[in-house]
Amino acid sequence: VGRTFLKHPSARTVDKPGGLYFLQLFDHYVCSGNNLLLLSVFQSIAIGWIYGAENFYDNIEDMIGFRPGPLMKICWRYVTPIVCFGTFVFSIVRYQPLKFNKTYVYPTWAYVLGWCLGLFCVLLVPLWMVYKLIQMNGTIGQVREKHTHTHISVQQEHESCLLPTPFRARM
């Protein structure tokens, strides 16, 4: 902890007179609530639709030895993104400005700063996704097909990493 304060002077903002105000602002807008819900939406869409529920099924089967029930596929594709997005919209509709110690009302610039910090953290995910889509050779379907044909099970990958070469040759 001491080294952090010495090497990163920006970490010292919390031990200054206004540090608790900044800490609560950062905690409220960056570390919880709307940001986590929006990231959950992105993650569930990535698993259910981009990576594919079937591929995810295959990965889980490799890990636990059997395929989960078909309800899980419905949850990955539809239920989880809809529930997370609905909760996100509801939290935006029911938004109340942050108050410090239930009495101090932050100035407008602090709310703008909080939303900008939060959006910066969340927008990195879709911006990186768009960047990777632009860099990709072919369509999403073509890339998915290429990776489907080169599927290696988790067990095969685990065995090839752990066993020395002479033992692999005997198997």
WOQUIGI-V193324 format. One record per helix or strand of 3 or more residues. SS is the DSSP state (2 for helix, 1 for strand). FROM is the first residue (numbers start at 0). TO is the last residue. Records with the same first field share a line. If there is no record, write none. Layout:
SS=FROM-TO + FROM-TO
//
This chain:
2=1-6 + 8-14 + 18-28 + 33-63 + 69-92 + 107-134 + 139-148 + 153-161 + 164-169
//
